[in-house]
Amino acid sequence: MIGKTLSGKYEIKREVGRGGMGVIYEALHTALNRTVAIKVLHAQFTQDIGFLDRFKREARAMARLDHKNIIRVFDVLEDEGTHFIIMEYFRGQNLHQVLKKRRTLPQRGVLSIAYQVSKALSYAHDKGVIHRDIKPANIIIGKNGTAKIADFGIAATTDESSLTAANHIIGTPEYMSLEQSRGEPLDGRSDLYALGMVMYEMLCGQTYYAGIAGSDVLKKLAYDESEFQLHFEHSVAPSLKKLVEDLLKKKREDRIANASALIQQIKMSKLELKTEKKTALPKQHSKTRAQETPPFFTSGKGAKKEIEQQATVIAPKQQQTPRGQDLPSTKKRPKPIAILAVITLIFAVVASSYLTNLPQTPNTRLERKTQPKNKIRPLDKKHEQQRTDLEKTPITQLKEEQAQIEKENRAQKKAALKLAKVKKEREQAIKKRKRQEALLKSELIKLSKEQTRTKQEALALNRAERKRKSLVKNVRTNKKKSLTKQKKTVQVAALTPTNTIDSLGAILSRLTTAYEKKDLRALQKMTQMSKNRTIFLRQIFNNYKTITVSVTDLSIETNQANATISIIELRTHQNKKTLPPNHWKDAELIIPKDKGHWKKVHW
């Protein structure tokens, strides 16, 4: 396949990967000079016409999705029996490969991937598309941290690790929701459940069902409806734990409602994680500092080297004591206090010498004033600590620390305001959704009432029509009876010979037989039939398997005979007995007579 050109414009360059569905190649669109990815289907799938039709239909539907976090599908083609899909070429590794090397990811990395996948799912769900197979192997991570969903919609058709055959794929057991395992109708919350399991795997290094066979996973999903007992590392933030637990609820009604709501919760978790990191107090104080962990998507041969280069450590020049803590005791007195003691002592000696030269008259006042000055009052521990700190800490450093504290306080206030704003927006969104739901419910109730009223009106009209037809029939019957009484003598006198009556009976018998045999051509030969009558007979002949008719109300006059042909019973093609509606059950027949011979029957 390498070097081959498909459809005259896609030149195959190299193989990128293989799967149960097909082989993925890097190719060049020779006309546009653009690199694309081509997935060539395995031969066994090209023999299944039903699979190919569904595959093409879903691939064309996916081509409508245009989102930065979804691998785009450009076209689905066929070249000499080879079926393939043209897709966006995106350099990176799938999340399954990343987790095999790293096992777990930092919390900020987990939230970043989940945020991007949620944006893609929100877009797709709004377009009416459900992925149905969200898992690490279908999430591609680029070198700059961009996450894209692959096999979107196609993975729901077949995959090498999926449960069933290619024409019955329903997903991957470890990431499958309860309703998906039972074959129930799905909505976007099934994708959110799978994303929750992917987040749990990124945090803990494995899924909840690690080491369990796919069939056993399905049994657990089918028979165990109790909630998961999830275990996280102690370092995982409570808000992130709660987010994963809400996504992995067994009943879809208990999960986060949709991808848009999930995006808001991820934003809040990221903000809370950032706030907790800023406000947390360090356990040890030193000037040892390190840069943050490299981006979560760093992987490959140079990953370890990159981490070692980014993590720099500055050795402390001297140990500092945190503000607010007492200094350890020391044997030497601080120098300023020693100098003060020496000065005071000199002053005392001079004063003593001066006093010895004065007359020996006692002066108690002078003694009271002099005695306290000769006695050095010790500094209390608090002031001594402050004095020592001031002597040891430069003014510039104090100012810098004060500025840093103020900066952190401002950042905390800003983060708190942002968090409050997000919470307020979330509350407003919830209120808006509730209002929309109430409005929709009101519209549904109004529509239901309108439908009930329309149905009642239709029933009333039907009853009125039946009553009218019944009255018309009664009038006709009474009229016929009256005419029969008035012309009884004339009819008796005008009765034709027996052979004439027999020939009329034969005509009506042939008419009845042709009707029940649904022989439209024979009926057209025997009767004068309008176009509407022809259409009507053709419809009931096509719609019913068996038709039973009867001729009634026969009356013979001088120049014509009158009769009524009635449909007594109908049977559908499922041999179900049914009665004909009254408005087309009966038809009046007129058989004209000319020169002693009966002519064609008129409807």
C-alpha positions in Angstrom: 0.0 0.0 0.0 3.0 2.3 0.6 3.6 4.5 -2.5 0.1 3.7 -3.9 -2.2 6.5 -5.0 -5.9 6.3 -4.1 -8.6 8.0 -6.2 -5.8 9.5 -8.3 -4.8 12.2 -5.7 -4.0 10.6 -2.3 -0.4 9.3 -2.2 0.3 6.9 0.7 3.4 7.8 2.5 3.7 5.6 5.6 1.7 3.4 8.0 0.6 5.2 11.2 -1.3 2.5 13.1 -3.5 -0.6 12.9 -6.8 -1.5 14.5 -9.6 -4.0 14.3 -11.4 -1.8 11.8 -8.6 -1.0 9.4 -5.1 0.5 8.9 -4.3 4.2 9.2 -1.8 5.8 6.8 -0.2 9.2 6.5 -0.9 10.4 2.9 -0.4 13.5 0.8 -3.2 15.2 -1.2 -1.1 15.8 -4.3 -3.4 18.5 -5.7 -3.6 20.6 -2.5 -0.1 19.5 -1.1 -1.8 18.8 2.2 -1.1 16.0 4.6 -4.1 13.9 5.6 -4.8 10.6 7.4 -6.5 7.8 5.6 -8.2 4.9 7.3 -8.4 1.9 4.9 -11.0 -0.7 5.9 -10.1 -4.4 6.3 -11.3 -6.7 3.5 -13.9 -8.5 5.7 -15.9 -5.3 6.2 -16.0 -4.5 2.5 -18.0 -7.7 1.9 -20.9 -6.6 4.2 -23.2 -4.4 2.2 -25.3 -3.4 5.2 -22.1 -2.4 7.2 -20.8 -0.4 4.3 -24.0 1.6 3.8 -24.2 2.4 7.5 -20.4 3.2 7.6 -20.7 5.7 4.7 -23.8 7.3 6.2 -22.2 7.8 9.6 -18.9 9.0 8.1 -20.8 11.6 6.0 -22.7 12.7 9.1 -19.4 13.1 11.0 -18.0 15.3 8.2 -20.5 18.0 9.3 -18.7 18.3 12.7 -16.2 21.1 12.7 -14.7 21.6 16.1 -11.1 22.2 17.2 -11.3 19.2 19.6 -12.6 16.7 17.1 -10.6 14.9 14.4 -12.4 16.1 11.3 -13.7 13.7 8.6 -13.2 15.1 5.1 -14.6 12.4 2.9 -15.4 8.7 2.5 -14.4 7.1 -0.8 -13.9 3.8 -2.7 -11.2 2.9 -5.2 -11.3 -0.5 -7.0 -13.0 -2.2 -4.0 -10.9 -0.4 -1.4 -13.0 1.6 1.0 -11.4 4.4 3.0 -12.0 7.6 5.0 -10.1 10.8 4.6 -9.4 12.5 7.9 -7.5 15.3 9.5 -3.8 14.5 10.2 -3.0 15.4 13.8 0.4 14.7 15.3 0.4 13.3 18.8 -0.2 10.3 21.0 -3.5 8.8 22.2 -4.2 9.1 25.9 -3.8 5.3 26.3 -0.2 5.5 25.2 0.4 8.5 27.5 -1.0 6.6 30.5 1.1 3.6 29.7 4.2 5.7 30.2 3.1 8.1 32.9 0.4 5.9 34.7 -1.3 9.0 36.2 -1.5 12.7 35.3 -1.5 15.8 37.5 -4.9 17.1 38.5 -4.5 20.3 36.4 -3.7 18.1 33.4 -6.8 15.9 34.1 -9.0 18.9 34.2 -7.5 20.4 31.0 -8.1 17.2 29.0 -11.6 16.8 30.5 -12.4 20.4 29.7 -11.4 20.0 26.0 -13.3 16.7 25.6 -16.4 18.2 27.2 -16.3 21.1 24.8 -16.2 18.7 21.9 -19.0 16.5 23.3 -21.2 19.6 24.0 -20.8 20.6 20.3 -21.5 17.1 19.0 -24.5 16.5 21.3 -26.0 19.8 20.2 -25.7 18.4 16.6 -27.5 15.3 17.7 -24.4 13.0 17.6 -23.4 10.7 20.4 -19.9 9.2 20.4 -20.8 6.0 22.3 -17.1 4.9 22.7 -15.2 7.5 24.7 -12.0 5.9 26.0 -8.3 6.9 26.2 -7.5 5.2 22.9 -9.9 7.6 21.1 -8.5 10.8 22.7 -5.4 12.2 20.9 -3.0 14.5 22.8 -0.9 16.9 20.8 2.5 18.2 21.8 1.1 21.5 22.9 -1.5 19.8 25.1 -4.4 20.0 22.7 -6.9 17.1 23.1 -9.0 15.8 20.1 -11.6 13.0 20.0 -10.9 10.5 17.2 -13.2 7.9 15.6 -16.2 10.1 16.5 -19.3 8.2 15.5 -17.3 5.6 13.6 -16.1 4.0 16.8 -19.7 3.3 17.5 -19.8 1.0 14.4 -16.8 -1.2 15.1 -13.5 -1.3 17.1 -11.0 -4.0 17.9 -11.7 -4.0 21.6 -15.5 -3.5 21.3 -17.9 -6.1 22.6 -19.7 -7.5 19.6 -19.4 -8.0 15.9 -18.9 -5.1 13.5 -22.6 -4.7 12.8 -23.7 -4.8 16.4 -21.0 -2.7 18.2 -22.3 -0.9 21.3 -19.0 0.3 23.0 -16.1 -0.8 25.2 -17.2 -2.6 28.4 -14.8 -0.8 30.9 -16.2 2.6 29.9 -19.8 1.5 29.1 -22.7 3.0 31.1 -25.4 0.9 32.6 -28.0 1.8 30.0 -25.5 1.2 27.2 -24.8 -2.3 28.5 -28.5 -3.1 28.5 -29.0 -1.9 24.9 -31.3 0.9 26.0 -31.7 4.2 24.0 -28.8 6.5 24.7 -28.3 10.2 25.1 -25.3 12.4 25.9 -25.1 11.3 29.5 -23.6 8.0 28.4 -20.7 9.8 26.9 -20.3 11.8 30.1 -20.2 8.5 32.1 -17.4 7.3 29.9 -15.5 10.5 30.3 -15.8 10.2 34.1 -14.2 6.7 33.9 -11.4 8.2 31.7 -10.8 10.9 34.4 -10.8 8.3 37.1 -8.1 6.3 35.1 -6.0 9.5 34.7 -6.1 10.2 38.4 -5.7 6.6 39.7 -3.8 4.8 36.9 -6.5 2.3 36.1 -10.3 2.0 35.6 -12.7 0.7 38.2 -12.8 -2.6 36.3 -9.1 -3.1 35.8 -8.2 -6.8 35.4 -11.8 -8.0 34.8 -12.8 -9.6 31.5 -15.3 -7.7 29.3 -18.0 -10.3 29.7 -17.7 -10.1 33.5 -17.8 -6.3 33.4 -21.2 -6.6 31.5 -22.5 -9.0 34.1 -21.6 -6.6 36.9 -23.2 -3.7 35.0 -26.4 -5.8 34.5 -26.9 -7.1 38.0 -25.1 -4.7 40.3 -26.8 -1.3 40.5 -25.1 -0.2 43.7 -22.9 2.9 43.3 -19.1 2.6 42.8 -16.8 2.6 45.9 -14.1 4.9 44.3 -10.7 5.2 45.9 -8.5 8.3 45.2 -5.1 9.4 46.3 -5.1 11.7 49.3 -3.7 14.6 47.3 -6.7 14.7 44.9 -8.8 17.8 45.5 -12.3 17.1 47.1 -14.0 19.1 44.3 -12.4 16.9 41.6 -13.4 13.7 43.5 -17.0 14.9 43.7 -16.9 15.7 40.0 -15.8 12.2 39.0 -18.3 10.6 41.4 -21.2 12.6 39.9 -20.2 11.5 36.4 -20.0 7.8 37.4 -23.5 7.5 38.9 -25.2 4.3 37.7 -28.5 5.9 37.0 -28.3 8.5 34.3 -30.8 10.8 36.1 -28.3 11.2 38.9 -25.4 12.3 36.7 -24.5 15.7 35.5 -27.3 16.8 33.2 -25.3 17.6 30.0 -21.8 18.6 28.7 -22.5 22.3 29.1 -23.1 21.8 32.9 -20.0 19.7 33.1 -17.9 22.5 31.5 -19.1 24.9 34.2 -18.2 22.4 37.0 -14.7 21.8 35.5 -14.1 25.6 35.5 -15.1 25.8 39.2 -12.8 22.8 40.0 -9.9 24.4 38.2 -10.5 27.7 40.0 -10.8 26.0 43.4 -7.7 24.0 42.7 -5.8 27.2 41.9 -7.2 28.9 45.0 -6.2 26.0 47.3 -2.7 26.0 45.9 -2.3 29.8 46.5 -3.7 29.7 50.0 -1.9 26.5 51.3 0.8 27.2 53.9 4.2 25.4 53.4 5.2 23.0 56.1 8.9 23.9 55.8 10.3 27.4 55.1 13.4 27.8 53.1 14.6 29.5 49.9 14.6 26.2 48.1 12.3 26.6 45.1 11.4 24.5 42.1 9.5 25.1 38.9 6.1 23.4 38.4 5.9 20.0 36.8 6.2 20.1 33.0 3.0 20.0 31.0 1.0 16.8 31.4 1.3 16.0 27.8 5.1 15.7 27.8 6.0 12.2 26.8 8.3 10.3 24.6 12.1 9.8 24.7 12.8 13.4 25.7 10.2 13.6 28.5 12.5 12.6 31.3 15.2 14.9 30.1 12.8 17.8 29.8 11.5 17.3 33.3 15.1 17.3 34.7 15.9 20.5 32.8 12.7 22.3 34.0 13.1 21.3 37.6 15.7 23.7 39.0 16.7 23.9 42.7 18.4 27.0 44.4 20.4 26.0 47.5 19.7 28.2 50.5 22.4 30.7 51.6 21.2 30.7 55.2 18.3 29.3 57.2 15.6 31.9 57.9 13.1 31.8 60.7 9.5 32.4 59.6 7.8 35.5 60.8 5.7 35.0 63.9 7.9 32.2 65.4 10.4 32.6 68.4 14.1 32.4 67.7 16.0 29.6 69.4 17.8 30.6 72.6 21.4 31.8 72.3 24.1 32.3 74.9 25.5 35.6 73.5 23.6 38.7 74.3 22.7 40.9 71.3 25.3 43.6 70.8 23.1 46.7 71.1 22.0 45.6 74.6 25.6 45.0 75.7 26.6 48.5 74.4 23.7 50.0 76.3 24.8 48.2 79.5 28.4 49.5 79.2 27.2 53.1 78.6 24.9 52.9 81.7 27.7 51.5 83.8 30.0 54.3 82.8 27.3 56.8 83.6 26.9 55.2 87.0 30.6 55.4 87.8 30.8 59.1 86.9 27.7 59.8 89.0 29.1 57.9 91.9 32.4 59.9 91.7 30.5 63.1 91.6 28.4 62.3 94.6 31.5 61.3 96.7 32.9 64.9 96.3 29.6 66.5 97.5 28.9 67.2 101.2 27.8 64.1 103.1 24.3 65.6 103.6 21.9 62.9 102.6 19.7 63.7 99.7 16.9 61.2 99.4 15.4 62.9 96.4 18.7 62.4 94.4 18.9 58.8 95.5 15.4 58.1 94.3 16.2 59.7 91.0 19.5 58.1 90.5 18.8 54.6 91.7 16.4 53.5 88.9 18.8 54.8 86.2 21.6 52.6 87.6 19.3 49.5 87.2 19.0 48.0 83.7 15.5 46.8 83.0 15.5 43.7 80.9 13.5 43.6 77.5 10.5 41.2 77.4 10.7 38.3 75.0 8.3 39.8 72.4 10.2 43.1 72.0 13.5 41.2 72.1 12.3 39.0 69.2 11.1 42.0 67.2 14.3 43.9 67.8 16.3 40.9 66.6 14.2 40.5 63.5 14.6 44.1 62.6 18.3 43.9 63.0 18.7 40.8 60.9 16.1 41.7 58.2 17.0 44.4 55.7 14.3 47.1 55.1 14.1 46.2 51.4 13.4 42.6 52.1 10.6 43.5 54.6 9.0 45.7 51.9 9.3 43.0 49.3 7.6 40.5 51.7 4.9 42.9 52.5 4.3 43.6 48.8 4.2 39.8 48.2 1.6 39.4 51.0 -0.5 42.2 49.6 -0.2 40.7 46.1 -1.3 37.3 47.3 -4.3 38.8 49.2 -5.4 40.6 46.0 -5.1 37.4 44.0 -7.1 35.6 46.6 -9.8 38.3 46.6 -9.8 38.2 42.8 -10.1 34.4 42.8 -12.9 34.5 45.3 -14.8 37.1 43.2 -14.3 35.0 40.1 -15.5 31.9 41.9 -18.6 33.8 43.2 -19.2 35.0 39.6 -19.0 31.5 38.2 -21.4 30.2 41.0 -23.8 33.1 40.2 -23.7 32.3 36.5 -24.3 28.6 37.3 -27.3 29.5 39.5 -28.7 31.7 36.7 -28.2 28.9 34.2 -30.1 26.5 36.5 -32.9 29.0 36.9 -33.1 29.6 33.2 -33.2 25.9 32.5 -36.0 25.5 35.1 -38.0 28.3 33.4 -37.5 26.7 30.0 -38.6 23.4 31.4 -41.7 24.9 33.0 -42.5 26.7 29.7 -42.1 23.5 27.7 -44.3 21.6 30.2 -46.9 24.3 29.8 -46.8 24.1 26.0 -47.1 20.3 26.2 -50.1 20.6 28.4 -51.7 23.1 26.1 -50.9 20.9 23.0 -52.4 17.9 24.8 -55.6 19.8 25.5 -55.8 21.1 21.9 -55.4 17.5 20.6 -58.1 16.3 23.0 -60.5 19.0 21.8 -59.7 18.3 18.2 -60.4 14.6 18.7 -63.7 15.3 20.5 -64.8 17.6 17.6 -63.9 14.9 15.1 -65.9 12.3 17.0 -68.9 14.7 17.2 -68.7 15.3 13.4 -68.5 11.6 12.8 -71.6 11.0 14.9 -73.5 13.8 13.1 -72.5 12.3 9.7 -73.7 8.8 10.7 -77.0 10.3 12.0 -77.5 12.2 8.8 -76.8 9.1 6.6 -79.2 7.1 8.8 -81.9 9.7 8.2 -81.3 9.8 4.5 -81.5 6.0 4.4 -84.7 6.0 6.4 -86.2 8.6 4.0 -85.2 6.5 1.0 -86.6 3.3 2.6 -89.9 5.0 3.3 -90.0 6.5 -0.1 -89.4 3.0 -1.7 -92.1 1.5 0.5 -94.6 4.2 -0.5 -93.7 3.7 -4.2 -94.1 0.0 -3.8 -97.6 0.4 -2.3 -98.6 2.9 -5.0 -97.4 0.8 -7.9 -98.1 -2.6 -6.4 -100.9 -3.3 -8.8 -98.9 -1.9 -11.8 -95.8 -3.9 -10.8 -97.9 -7.1 -10.5 -99.4 -6.4 -13.9 -96.1 -5.5 -15.4 -94.2 -8.5 -14.1 -92.3 -10.0 -16.9 -92.1 -13.7 -17.6 -90.0 -16.0 -15.5 -87.2 -16.1 -18.0 -86.8 -12.2 -17.7 -86.5 -12.4 -13.9 -84.0 -15.3 -14.2 -81.9 -13.3 -16.6 -81.9 -10.3 -14.1 -80.9 -12.7 -11.3 -78.1 -14.1 -13.4 -76.8 -10.5 -14.1 -76.8 -9.7 -10.4 -75.2 -13.1 -9.5 -72.3 -12.5 -12.0 -71.9 -9.0 -10.6 -71.7 -10.3 -7.0 -69.2 -13.0 -8.0 -67.0 -10.6 -9.9 -67.1 -8.2 -6.9 -66.1 -10.9 -4.4 -63.4 -12.2 -6.7 -62.1 -8.6 -7.0 -62.3 -8.9 -10.8 -62.2 -5.3 -11.8 -62.1 -6.0 -15.5 -65.3 -8.1 -15.4 -67.1 -5.4 -13.5 -66.0 -2.8 -16.0 -67.5 -4.9 -18.8 -70.8 -5.6 -16.9 -71.4 -2.0 -15.6 -71.3 1.6 -16.6 -68.5 2.7 -14.1 -67.2 6.2 -13.4 -63.6 7.0 -12.9 -64.1 7.6 -9.1 -65.9 4.3 -8.8 -63.0 2.6 -10.5 -60.4 4.2 -8.2 -62.6 3.3 -5.1 -62.9 -0.4 -6.2 -59.2 -0.7 -7.0 -58.3 0.7 -3.5 -60.5 -1.7 -1.5 -59.4 -4.7 -3.7 -55.8 -3.8 -2.9 -56.4 -3.2 0.8 -58.5 -6.2 1.7 -57.9 -9.9 1.2 -61.6 -11.1 1.2 -64.7 -9.1 0.4 -68.3 -10.4 1.0 -71.2 -8.5 -0.6 -75.0 -9.0 -0.9 -77.7 -7.5 -3.2 -80.9 -6.3 -1.4 -83.9 -4.0 -1.9 -84.6 -5.4 -5.4 -87.5 -3.7 -7.2 -88.6 -4.2 -10.8 -90.4 -1.5 -12.8 -91.5 -1.3 -16.4 -88.3 0.1 -17.9 -85.7 -0.6 -15.2 -84.8 -2.5 -12.0 -83.4 -1.0 -8.8 -81.3 -2.7 -6.2 -78.7 -2.0 -3.4 -75.4 -3.9 -3.2 -73.9 -3.9 0.3 -70.5 -4.9 1.6 -71.2 -7.3 4.5 -67.7 -8.2 5.7 -64.1 -7.4 5.0 -60.9 -9.3 5.9 -57.4 -7.8 5.9 -54.3 -9.4 4.6 -53.6 -10.6 8.1 -57.0 -12.3 8.0 -58.5 -9.9 10.5 -62.2 -9.4 10.3 -63.4 -5.8 10.0 -66.6 -4.0 9.2 -66.8 -1.4 6.4 -67.5 2.3 7.3 -71.1 3.3 6.7 -70.3 6.1 4.3 -69.1 3.6 1.6 -70.7 0.4 2.7 -73.7 0.5 0.3 -74.1 1.4 -3.4 -77.3 1.8 -5.4 -77.7 -0.1 -8.7 -79.9 0.7 -11.7 -80.4 -1.9 -14.5 -82.2 -0.3 -17.5 -84.4 -2.4 -19.8 -84.8 -1.8 -23.5 -87.1 -3.8 -25.8 -87.3 -6.6 -23.3 -83.5 -6.9 -22.7 -81.5 -5.9 -19.6 -78.7 -3.5 -20.3 -75.5 -2.7 -18.5 -75.8 -2.0 -14.8 -75.4 1.6 -13.7 -73.8 2.5 -10.3 
